[in-house]
Amino acid sequence: MSEEKNTVAEPTAVPVPTERIVEVDRMALELAKAKREIALAEAKTALANNEKADLAYRYVVLQIYMKYGMNERDALNETGEIVRGGAGVPTK
């Protein structure tokens, strides 16, 4: 007796054709992505420049405070006058 194997034929997968956008649309998409990355880089640069300017301002204020023997209770007004005790006591 010969043994016969009952085999079930598995359905073969039919490849689904992939759709693609036309080259012009792909290039427009790539350009939009590049512009987005440039804008993000420019925003990061602007933020870094803002922080740099703020640090430079604080450094100049610190130099003035040290030069004129000022402390945390003293203040500078808009005209450059030193107001001793004008800043009040800092609250914690």
Gaussian input, Z-matrix of N, CA and C with variables (Angstrom, degrees):
# hf/3-21g

backbone

0 1
 N
 C     1     B1
 C     2     B2     1     A1
 N     3     B3     2     A2     1     D1
 C     4     B4     3     A3     2     D2
 C     5     B5     4     A4     3     D3
 N     6     B6     5     A5     4     D4
 C     7     B7     6     A6     5     D5
 C     8     B8     7     A7     6     D6
 N     9     B9     8     A8     7     D7
 C    10    B10     9     A9     8     D8
 C    11    B11    10    A10     9     D9
 N    12    B12    11    A11    10    D10
 C    13    B13    12    A12    11    D11
 C    14    B14    13    A13    12    D12
 N    15    B15    14    A14    13    D13
 C    16    B16    15    A15    14    D14
 C    17    B17    16    A16    15    D15
 N    18    B18    17    A17    16    D16
 C    19    B19    18    A18    17    D17
 C    20    B20    19    A19    18    D18
 N    21    B21    20    A20    19    D19
 C    22    B22    21    A21    20    D20
 C    23    B23    22    A22    21    D21
 N    24    B24    23    A23    22    D22
 C    25    B25    24    A24    23    D23
 C    26    B26    25    A25    24    D24
 N    27    B27    26    A26    25    D25
 C    28    B28    27    A27    26    D26
 C    29    B29    28    A28    27    D27
 N    30    B30    29    A29    28    D28
 C    31    B31    30    A30    29    D29
 C    32    B32    31    A31    30    D30
 N    33    B33    32    A32    31    D31
 C    34    B34    33    A33    32    D32
 C    35    B35    34    A34    33    D33
 N    36    B36    35    A35    34    D34
 C    37    B37    36    A36    35    D35
 C    38    B38    37    A37    36    D36
 N    39    B39    38    A38    37    D37
 C    40    B40    39    A39    38    D38
 C    41    B41    40    A40    39    D39
 N    42    B42    41    A41    40    D40
 C    43    B43    42    A42    41    D41
 C    44    B44    43    A43    42    D42
 N    45    B45    44    A44    43    D43
 C    46    B46    45    A45    44    D44
 C    47    B47    46    A46    45    D45
 N    48    B48    47    A47    46    D46
 C    49    B49    48    A48    47    D47
 C    50    B50    49    A49    48    D48
 N    51    B51    50    A50    49    D49
 C    52    B52    51    A51    50    D50
 C    53    B53    52    A52    51    D51
 N    54    B54    53    A53    52    D52
 C    55    B55    54    A54    53    D53
 C    56    B56    55    A55    54    D54
 N    57    B57    56    A56    55    D55
 C    58    B58    57    A57    56    D56
 C    59    B59    58    A58    57    D57
 N    60    B60    59    A59    58    D58
 C    61    B61    60    A60    59    D59
 C    62    B62    61    A61    60    D60
 N    63    B63    62    A62    61    D61
 C    64    B64    63    A63    62    D62
 C    65    B65    64    A64    63    D63
 N    66    B66    65    A65    64    D64
 C    67    B67    66    A66    65    D65
 C    68    B68    67    A67    66    D66
 N    69    B69    68    A68    67    D67
 C    70    B70    69    A69    68    D68
 C    71    B71    70    A70    69    D69
 N    72    B72    71    A71    70    D70
 C    73    B73    72    A72    71    D71
 C    74    B74    73    A73    72    D72
 N    75    B75    74    A74    73    D73
 C    76    B76    75    A75    74    D74
 C    77    B77    76    A76    75    D75
 N    78    B78    77    A77    76    D76
 C    79    B79    78    A78    77    D77
 C    80    B80    79    A79    78    D78
 N    81    B81    80    A80    79    D79
 C    82    B82    81    A81    80    D80
 C    83    B83    82    A82    81    D81
 N    84    B84    83    A83    82    D82
 C    85    B85    84    A84    83    D83
 C    86    B86    85    A85    84    D84
 N    87    B87    86    A86    85    D85
 C    88    B88    87    A87    86    D86
 C    89    B89    88    A88    87    D87
 N    90    B90    89    A89    88    D88
 C    91    B91    90    A90    89    D89
 C    92    B92    91    A91    90    D90
 N    93    B93    92    A92    91    D91
 C    94    B94    93    A93    92    D92
 C    95    B95    94    A94    93    D93
 N    96    B96    95    A95    94    D94
 C    97    B97    96    A96    95    D95
 C    98    B98    97    A97    96    D96
 N    99    B99    98    A98    97    D97
 C   100   B100    99    A99    98    D98
 C   101   B101   100   A100    99    D99
 N   102   B102   101   A101   100   D100
 C   103   B103   102   A102   101   D101
 C   104   B104   103   A103   102   D102
 N   105   B105   104   A104   103   D103
 C   106   B106   105   A105   104   D104
 C   107   B107   106   A106   105   D105
 N   108   B108   107   A107   106   D106
 C   109   B109   108   A108   107   D107
 C   110   B110   109   A109   108   D108
 N   111   B111   110   A110   109   D109
 C   112   B112   111   A111   110   D110
 C   113   B113   112   A112   111   D111
 N   114   B114   113   A113   112   D112
 C   115   B115   114   A114   113   D113
 C   116   B116   115   A115   114   D114
 N   117   B117   116   A116   115   D115
 C   118   B118   117   A117   116   D116
 C   119   B119   118   A118   117   D117
 N   120   B120   119   A119   118   D118
 C   121   B121   120   A120   119   D119
 C   122   B122   121   A121   120   D120
 N   123   B123   122   A122   121   D121
 C   124   B124   123   A123   122   D122
 C   125   B125   124   A124   123   D123
 N   126   B126   125   A125   124   D124
 C   127   B127   126   A126   125   D125
 C   128   B128   127   A127   126   D126
 N   129   B129   128   A128   127   D127
 C   130   B130   129   A129   128   D128
 C   131   B131   130   A130   129   D129
 N   132   B132   131   A131   130   D130
 C   133   B133   132   A132   131   D131
 C   134   B134   133   A133   132   D132
 N   135   B135   134   A134   133   D133
 C   136   B136   135   A135   134   D134
 C   137   B137   136   A136   135   D135
 N   138   B138   137   A137   136   D136
 C   139   B139   138   A138   137   D137
 C   140   B140   139   A139   138   D138
 N   141   B141   140   A140   139   D139
 C   142   B142   141   A141   140   D140
 C   143   B143   142   A142   141   D141
 N   144   B144   143   A143   142   D142
 C   145   B145   144   A144   143   D143
 C   146   B146   145   A145   144   D144
 N   147   B147   146   A146   145   D145
 C   148   B148   147   A147   146   D146
 C   149   B149   148   A148   147   D147
 N   150   B150   149   A149   148   D148
 C   151   B151   150   A150   149   D149
 C   152   B152   151   A151   150   D150
 N   153   B153   152   A152   151   D151
 C   154   B154   153   A153   152   D152
 C   155   B155   154   A154   153   D153
 N   156   B156   155   A155   154   D154
 C   157   B157   156   A156   155   D155
 C   158   B158   157   A157   156   D156
 N   159   B159   158   A158   157   D157
 C   160   B160   159   A159   158   D158
 C   161   B161   160   A160   159   D159
 N   162   B162   161   A161   160   D160
 C   163   B163   162   A162   161   D161
 C   164   B164   163   A163   162   D162
 N   165   B165   164   A164   163   D163
 C   166   B166   165   A165   164   D164
 C   167   B167   166   A166   165   D165
 N   168   B168   167   A167   166   D166
 C   169   B169   168   A168   167   D167
 C   170   B170   169   A169   168   D168
 N   171   B171   170   A170   169   D169
 C   172   B172   171   A171   170   D170
 C   173   B173   172   A172   171   D171
 N   174   B174   173   A173   172   D172
 C   175   B175   174   A174   173   D173
 C   176   B176   175   A175   174   D174
 N   177   B177   176   A176   175   D175
 C   178   B178   177   A177   176   D176
 C   179   B179   178   A178   177   D177
 N   180   B180   179   A179   178   D178
 C   181   B181   180   A180   179   D179
 C   182   B182   181   A181   180   D180
 N   183   B183   182   A182   181   D181
 C   184   B184   183   A183   182   D182
 C   185   B185   184   A184   183   D183
 N   186   B186   185   A185   184   D184
 C   187   B187   186   A186   185   D185
 C   188   B188   187   A187   186   D186
 N   189   B189   188   A188   187   D187
 C   190   B190   189   A189   188   D188
 C   191   B191   190   A190   189   D189
 N   192   B192   191   A191   190   D190
 C   193   B193   192   A192   191   D191
 C   194   B194   193   A193   192   D192
 N   195   B195   194   A194   193   D193
 C   196   B196   195   A195   194   D194
 C   197   B197   196   A196   195   D195
 N   198   B198   197   A197   196   D196
 C   199   B199   198   A198   197   D197
 C   200   B200   199   A199   198   D198
 N   201   B201   200   A200   199   D199
 C   202   B202   201   A201   200   D200
 C   203   B203   202   A202   201   D201
 N   204   B204   203   A203   202   D202
 C   205   B205   204   A204   203   D203
 C   206   B206   205   A205   204   D204
 N   207   B207   206   A206   205   D205
 C   208   B208   207   A207   206   D206
 C   209   B209   208   A208   207   D207
 N   210   B210   209   A209   208   D208
 C   211   B211   210   A210   209   D209
 C   212   B212   211   A211   210   D210
 N   213   B213   212   A212   211   D211
 C   214   B214   213   A213   212   D212
 C   215   B215   214   A214   213   D213
 N   216   B216   215   A215   214   D214
 C   217   B217   216   A216   215   D215
 C   218   B218   217   A217   216   D216
 N   219   B219   218   A218   217   D217
 C   220   B220   219   A219   218   D218
 C   221   B221   220   A220   219   D219
 N   222   B222   221   A221   220   D220
 C   223   B223   222   A222   221   D221
 C   224   B224   223   A223   222   D222
 N   225   B225   224   A224   223   D223
 C   226   B226   225   A225   224   D224
 C   227   B227   226   A226   225   D225
 N   228   B228   227   A227   226   D226
 C   229   B229   228   A228   227   D227
 C   230   B230   229   A229   228   D228
 N   231   B231   230   A230   229   D229
 C   232   B232   231   A231   230   D230
 C   233   B233   232   A232   231   D231
 N   234   B234   233   A233   232   D232
 C   235   B235   234   A234   233   D233
 C   236   B236   235   A235   234   D234
 N   237   B237   236   A236   235   D235
 C   238   B238   237   A237   236   D236
 C   239   B239   238   A238   237   D237
 N   240   B240   239   A239   238   D238
 C   241   B241   240   A240   239   D239
 C   242   B242   241   A241   240   D240
 N   243   B243   242   A242   241   D241
 C   244   B244   243   A243   242   D242
 C   245   B245   244   A244   243   D243
 N   246   B246   245   A245   244   D244
 C   247   B247   246   A246   245   D245
 C   248   B248   247   A247   246   D246
 N   249   B249   248   A248   247   D247
 C   250   B250   249   A249   248   D248
 C   251   B251   250   A250   249   D249
 N   252   B252   251   A251   250   D250
 C   253   B253   252   A252   251   D251
 C   254   B254   253   A253   252   D252
 N   255   B255   254   A254   253   D253
 C   256   B256   255   A255   254   D254
 C   257   B257   256   A256   255   D255
 N   258   B258   257   A257   256   D256
 C   259   B259   258   A258   257   D257
 C   260   B260   259   A259   258   D258
 N   261   B261   260   A260   259   D259
 C   262   B262   261   A261   260   D260
 C   263   B263   262   A262   261   D261
 N   264   B264   263   A263   262   D262
 C   265   B265   264   A264   263   D263
 C   266   B266   265   A265   264   D264
 N   267   B267   266   A266   265   D265
 C   268   B268   267   A267   266   D266
 C   269   B269   268   A268   267   D267
 N   270   B270   269   A269   268   D268
 C   271   B271   270   A270   269   D269
 C   272   B272   271   A271   270   D270
 N   273   B273   272   A272   271   D271
 C   274   B274   273   A273   272   D272
 C   275   B275   274   A274   273   D273

   B1=1.4293
   B2=1.5018
   B3=1.2242
   B4=1.4443
   B5=1.5124
   B6=1.2837
   B7=1.4640
   B8=1.5214
   B9=1.2785
   B10=1.4539
   B11=1.5187
   B12=1.2685
   B13=1.4649
   B14=1.5142
   B15=1.2649
   B16=1.4670
   B17=1.5188
   B18=1.2613
   B19=1.4623
   B20=1.5142
   B21=1.2854
   B22=1.4531
   B23=1.5145
   B24=1.2743
   B25=1.4678
   B26=1.5189
   B27=1.3203
   B28=1.4625
   B29=1.5185
   B30=1.3215
   B31=1.4635
   B32=1.5224
   B33=1.2730
   B34=1.4559
   B35=1.5152
   B36=1.3112
   B37=1.4613
   B38=1.5192
   B39=1.2846
   B40=1.4628
   B41=1.5207
   B42=1.2974
   B43=1.4682
   B44=1.5187
   B45=1.3177
   B46=1.4564
   B47=1.5194
   B48=1.2955
   B49=1.4708
   B50=1.5261
   B51=1.3228
   B52=1.4584
   B53=1.5238
   B54=1.2998
   B55=1.4601
   B56=1.5147
   B57=1.2973
   B58=1.4586
   B59=1.5257
   B60=1.3179
   B61=1.4623
   B62=1.5284
   B63=1.2927
   B64=1.4640
   B65=1.5197
   B66=1.3047
   B67=1.4671
   B68=1.5242
   B69=1.3098
   B70=1.4676
   B71=1.5262
   B72=1.3238
   B73=1.4619
   B74=1.5270
   B75=1.3248
   B76=1.4628
   B77=1.5167
   B78=1.3260
   B79=1.4637
   B80=1.5229
   B81=1.3402
   B82=1.4660
   B83=1.5221
   B84=1.3152
   B85=1.4636
   B86=1.5267
   B87=1.3042
   B88=1.4605
   B89=1.5271
   B90=1.3306
   B91=1.4651
   B92=1.5216
   B93=1.3301
   B94=1.4645
   B95=1.5300
   B96=1.3292
   B97=1.4697
   B98=1.5240
   B99=1.3255
   B100=1.4657
   B101=1.5249
   B102=1.3414
   B103=1.4678
   B104=1.5222
   B105=1.3374
   B106=1.4620
   B107=1.5276
   B108=1.3307
   B109=1.4614
   B110=1.5242
   B111=1.3256
   B112=1.4638
   B113=1.5192
   B114=1.3417
   B115=1.4615
   B116=1.5228
   B117=1.3190
   B118=1.4623
   B119=1.5256
   B120=1.3176
   B121=1.4671
   B122=1.5265
   B123=1.3385
   B124=1.4641
   B125=1.5217
   B126=1.3331
   B127=1.4620
   B128=1.5281
   B129=1.3314
   B130=1.4638
   B131=1.5217
   B132=1.3322
   B133=1.4641
   B134=1.5224
   B135=1.3343
   B136=1.4701
   B137=1.5238
   B138=1.3125
   B139=1.4613
   B140=1.5237
   B141=1.3185
   B142=1.4646
   B143=1.5307
   B144=1.3360
   B145=1.4697
   B146=1.5196
   B147=1.3386
   B148=1.4542
   B149=1.5304
   B150=1.3180
   B151=1.4629
   B152=1.5274
   B153=1.3194
   B154=1.4637
   B155=1.5240
   B156=1.3296
   B157=1.4681
   B158=1.5245
   B159=1.3313
   B160=1.4603
   B161=1.5304
   B162=1.3295
   B163=1.4605
   B164=1.5259
   B165=1.3236
   B166=1.4667
   B167=1.5301
   B168=1.3359
   B169=1.4657
   B170=1.5262
   B171=1.3194
   B172=1.4691
   B173=1.5346
   B174=1.3271
   B175=1.4568
   B176=1.5304
   B177=1.3272
   B178=1.4702
   B179=1.5245
   B180=1.3327
   B181=1.4715
   B182=1.5262
   B183=1.3280
   B184=1.4605
   B185=1.5231
   B186=1.3294
   B187=1.4707
   B188=1.5278
   B189=1.3222
   B190=1.4713
   B191=1.5180
   B192=1.3175
   B193=1.4722
   B194=1.5269
   B195=1.3264
   B196=1.4555
   B197=1.5233
   B198=1.3226
   B199=1.4662
   B200=1.5209
   B201=1.3387
   B202=1.4660
   B203=1.5269
   B204=1.3311
   B205=1.4654
   B206=1.5107
   B207=1.3120
   B208=1.4630
   B209=1.5282
   B210=1.3379
   B211=1.4593
   B212=1.5229
   B213=1.3423
   B214=1.4610
   B215=1.5297
   B216=1.3332
   B217=1.4664
   B218=1.5192
   B219=1.3384
   B220=1.4637
   B221=1.5285
   B222=1.3395
   B223=1.4635
   B224=1.5175
   B225=1.3182
   B226=1.4632
   B227=1.5177
   B228=1.3391
   B229=1.4583
   B230=1.5216
   B231=1.3141
   B232=1.4686
   B233=1.5261
   B234=1.3242
   B235=1.4637
   B236=1.5236
   B237=1.3386
   B238=1.4517
   B239=1.5136
   B240=1.3119
   B241=1.4625
   B242=1.5221
   B243=1.3344
   B244=1.4575
   B245=1.5251
   B246=1.3095
   B247=1.4563
   B248=1.5171
   B249=1.3442
   B250=1.4574
   B251=1.5309
   B252=1.3101
   B253=1.4675
   B254=1.5138
   B255=1.3243
   B256=1.4632
   B257=1.5208
   B258=1.3078
   B259=1.4693
   B260=1.5166
   B261=1.3065
   B262=1.4586
   B263=1.5132
   B264=1.2824
   B265=1.4631
   B266=1.5186
   B267=1.3359
   B268=1.4681
   B269=1.5193
   B270=1.3275
   B271=1.4587
   B272=1.5234
   B273=1.3311
   B274=1.4665
   B275=1.4863
   A1=110.13
   A2=112.52
   A3=116.71
   A4=109.19
   A5=113.58
   A6=118.34
   A7=108.69
   A8=113.42
   A9=118.40
   A10=107.53
   A11=114.96
   A12=119.53
   A13=107.99
   A14=113.82
   A15=118.56
   A16=107.75
   A17=114.97
   A18=118.77
   A19=108.85
   A20=112.64
   A21=118.71
   A22=106.61
   A23=115.12
   A24=118.89
   A25=109.10
   A26=114.78
   A27=119.11
   A28=108.64
   A29=115.01
   A30=117.10
   A31=109.67
   A32=115.49
   A33=118.60
   A34=109.12
   A35=114.78
   A36=120.08
   A37=109.17
   A38=114.08
   A39=119.83
   A40=107.22
   A41=118.33
   A42=119.05
   A43=110.71
   A44=113.57
   A45=119.66
   A46=107.39
   A47=116.09
   A48=116.71
   A49=110.23
   A50=115.81
   A51=119.85
   A52=109.52
   A53=112.93
   A54=118.23
   A55=108.36
   A56=115.43
   A57=120.63
   A58=108.37
   A59=113.67
   A60=117.80
   A61=108.35
   A62=115.38
   A63=118.78
   A64=109.12
   A65=116.39
   A66=122.83
   A67=112.33
   A68=116.91
   A69=120.10
   A70=110.81
   A71=116.43
   A72=120.00
   A73=111.08
   A74=117.52
   A75=120.75
   A76=110.54
   A77=116.36
   A78=120.03
   A79=110.96
   A80=117.36
   A81=120.54
   A82=110.40
   A83=116.76
   A84=121.46
   A85=110.94
   A86=117.34
   A87=121.36
   A88=111.60
   A89=116.64
   A90=120.82
   A91=110.87
   A92=116.89
   A93=120.51
   A94=110.94
   A95=117.10
   A96=120.75
   A97=110.49
   A98=116.86
   A99=120.85
   A100=110.85
   A101=116.34
   A102=119.56
   A103=111.19
   A104=116.13
   A105=119.94
   A106=110.06
   A107=117.32
   A108=120.82
   A109=111.57
   A110=117.24
   A111=121.02
   A112=110.32
   A113=116.53
   A114=120.05
   A115=111.01
   A116=116.58
   A117=120.06
   A118=110.97
   A119=116.88
   A120=120.59
   A121=110.83
   A122=116.62
   A123=120.18
   A124=110.97
   A125=116.96
   A126=120.26
   A127=110.83
   A128=116.19
   A129=119.97
   A130=110.80
   A131=116.97
   A132=121.09
   A133=110.61
   A134=116.30
   A135=119.91
   A136=110.94
   A137=116.80
   A138=120.26
   A139=110.91
   A140=116.57
   A141=120.17
   A142=110.99
   A143=116.69
   A144=120.01
   A145=111.16
   A146=117.51
   A147=121.42
   A148=110.61
   A149=116.27
   A150=120.00
   A151=111.02
   A152=116.63
   A153=121.22
   A154=110.48
   A155=117.17
   A156=121.10
   A157=110.90
   A158=116.96
   A159=120.65
   A160=110.46
   A161=116.66
   A162=119.70
   A163=111.24
   A164=117.50
   A165=120.67
   A166=110.29
   A167=117.15
   A168=121.47
   A169=110.17
   A170=116.84
   A171=120.11
   A172=111.45
   A173=116.33
   A174=120.21
   A175=111.07
   A176=116.37
   A177=119.77
   A178=110.21
   A179=116.75
   A180=119.90
   A181=109.65
   A182=116.88
   A183=120.47
   A184=111.19
   A185=117.12
   A186=120.16
   A187=111.10
   A188=116.95
   A189=120.41
   A190=110.08
   A191=116.75
   A192=119.63
   A193=110.76
   A194=116.99
   A195=120.01
   A196=110.96
   A197=117.73
   A198=121.66
   A199=111.90
   A200=116.30
   A201=120.27
   A202=113.22
   A203=116.96
   A204=120.71
   A205=113.23
   A206=116.31
   A207=120.15
   A208=109.49
   A209=115.47
   A210=120.32
   A211=109.37
   A212=115.94
   A213=119.24
   A214=114.40
   A215=117.46
   A216=120.24
   A217=112.59
   A218=117.10
   A219=121.27
   A220=109.62
   A221=114.09
   A222=118.89
   A223=109.59
   A224=115.30
   A225=122.78
   A226=107.17
   A227=116.84
   A228=116.63
   A229=109.51
   A230=116.90
   A231=121.96
   A232=113.22
   A233=117.69
   A234=120.83
   A235=112.68
   A236=116.91
   A237=120.30
   A238=113.84
   A239=117.58
   A240=120.34
   A241=109.82
   A242=114.91
   A243=120.76
   A244=107.85
   A245=115.78
   A246=121.57
   A247=107.07
   A248=114.50
   A249=119.29
   A250=109.30
   A251=116.16
   A252=121.03
   A253=112.54
   A254=117.85
   A255=121.47
   A256=115.12
   A257=116.40
   A258=118.64
   A259=111.30
   A260=117.90
   A261=120.15
   A262=110.83
   A263=115.85
   A264=120.88
   A265=108.58
   A266=117.51
   A267=119.05
   A268=110.96
   A269=115.96
   A270=120.28
   A271=109.11
   A272=113.63
   A273=118.46
   A274=110.74
   D1=133.02
   D2=177.27
   D3=-99.58
   D4=141.43
   D5=-179.94
   D6=-90.20
   D7=129.20
   D8=176.64
   D9=-105.57
   D10=133.73
   D11=179.05
   D12=-92.10
   D13=131.20
   D14=174.92
   D15=-86.14
   D16=108.30
   D17=179.53
   D18=-113.27
   D19=138.79
   D20=177.58
   D21=-103.63
   D22=127.01
   D23=179.48
   D24=-72.22
   D25=123.00
   D26=178.48
   D27=-78.85
   D28=141.66
   D29=179.21
   D30=-67.21
   D31=137.33
   D32=178.87
   D33=-82.66
   D34=139.47
   D35=-178.70
   D36=-73.57
   D37=129.17
   D38=178.11
   D39=-92.31
   D40=120.04
   D41=-179.21
   D42=-64.50
   D43=133.29
   D44=178.23
   D45=-85.53
   D46=126.50
   D47=179.55
   D48=-64.45
   D49=135.51
   D50=179.72
   D51=-86.69
   D52=139.23
   D53=177.77
   D54=-92.41
   D55=145.63
   D56=179.06
   D57=-131.86
   D58=148.18
   D59=175.14
   D60=-79.75
   D61=159.91
   D62=-179.43
   D63=-71.76
   D64=158.74
   D65=-174.27
   D66=-57.71
   D67=-39.16
   D68=-179.24
   D69=-63.16
   D70=-41.57
   D71=178.81
   D72=-68.76
   D73=-37.14
   D74=177.79
   D75=-63.98
   D76=-41.16
   D77=178.95
   D78=-67.39
   D79=-37.22
   D80=176.61
   D81=-63.58
   D82=-39.42
   D83=177.42
   D84=-64.15
   D85=-45.49
   D86=178.59
   D87=-62.78
   D88=-39.49
   D89=177.55
   D90=-64.11
   D91=-42.05
   D92=178.48
   D93=-63.60
   D94=-40.36
   D95=177.22
   D96=-62.77
   D97=-43.15
   D98=-179.49
   D99=-64.03
   D100=-41.38
   D101=178.41
   D102=-63.90
   D103=-37.70
   D104=178.45
   D105=-64.46
   D106=-42.64
   D107=178.94
   D108=-65.84
   D109=-38.00
   D110=177.83
   D111=-65.05
   D112=-43.79
   D113=179.24
   D114=-61.90
   D115=-40.11
   D116=178.19
   D117=-64.94
   D118=-42.09
   D119=178.41
   D120=-64.14
   D121=-40.37
   D122=178.62
   D123=-65.82
   D124=-37.58
   D125=178.15
   D126=-65.12
   D127=-41.37
   D128=177.74
   D129=-64.39
   D130=-39.44
   D131=178.16
   D132=-64.89
   D133=-42.49
   D134=178.95
   D135=-62.83
   D136=-41.17
   D137=178.37
   D138=-63.88
   D139=-42.51
   D140=178.60
   D141=-64.46
   D142=-40.82
   D143=177.95
   D144=-64.68
   D145=-37.48
   D146=177.77
   D147=-64.26
   D148=-44.18
   D149=178.31
   D150=-64.31
   D151=-38.52
   D152=178.40
   D153=-63.39
   D154=-44.20
   D155=179.28
   D156=-65.32
   D157=-38.76
   D158=178.87
   D159=-64.58
   D160=-42.29
   D161=178.10
   D162=-64.92
   D163=-39.18
   D164=178.03
   D165=-63.25
   D166=-41.59
   D167=178.37
   D168=-62.65
   D169=-47.31
   D170=-179.82
   D171=-62.60
   D172=-35.48
   D173=179.04
   D174=-65.53
   D175=-41.71
   D176=178.18
   D177=-65.20
   D178=-41.94
   D179=178.18
   D180=-61.52
   D181=-43.60
   D182=178.77
   D183=-61.30
   D184=-42.50
   D185=177.99
   D186=-61.12
   D187=-42.00
   D188=179.04
   D189=-64.51
   D190=-45.21
   D191=179.10
   D192=-58.76
   D193=-41.70
   D194=-179.47
   D195=-70.44
   D196=-41.13
   D197=-177.73
   D198=-62.60
   D199=-38.56
   D200=-176.12
   D201=-101.41
   D202=11.97
   D203=176.03
   D204=63.11
   D205=36.09
   D206=-178.92
   D207=-86.35
   D208=157.80
   D209=175.52
   D210=-126.28
   D211=-173.53
   D212=-174.35
   D213=-67.28
   D214=-14.59
   D215=177.48
   D216=-87.22
   D217=-12.70
   D218=-179.42
   D219=-88.93
   D220=161.99
   D221=-179.39
   D222=-144.38
   D223=160.65
   D224=172.72
   D225=-111.08
   D226=133.49
   D227=175.96
   D228=-93.84
   D229=-178.61
   D230=-174.64
   D231=-63.97
   D232=-25.52
   D233=-178.57
   D234=-90.58
   D235=-1.68
   D236=178.40
   D237=94.34
   D238=6.48
   D239=178.26
   D240=-80.63
   D241=141.63
   D242=177.10
   D243=-86.55
   D244=127.05
   D245=177.24
   D246=-110.65
   D247=101.54
   D248=-177.81
   D249=-70.34
   D250=127.20
   D251=-178.85
   D252=73.55
   D253=9.31
   D254=-175.30
   D255=-79.89
   D256=-11.95
   D257=-178.49
   D258=-89.77
   D259=-10.36
   D260=-177.19
   D261=75.12
   D262=-179.60
   D263=179.68
   D264=-89.54
   D265=126.73
   D266=179.42
   D267=-63.12
   D268=138.34
   D269=178.45
   D270=-96.09
   D271=149.26
   D272=-179.00
   D273=-113.38

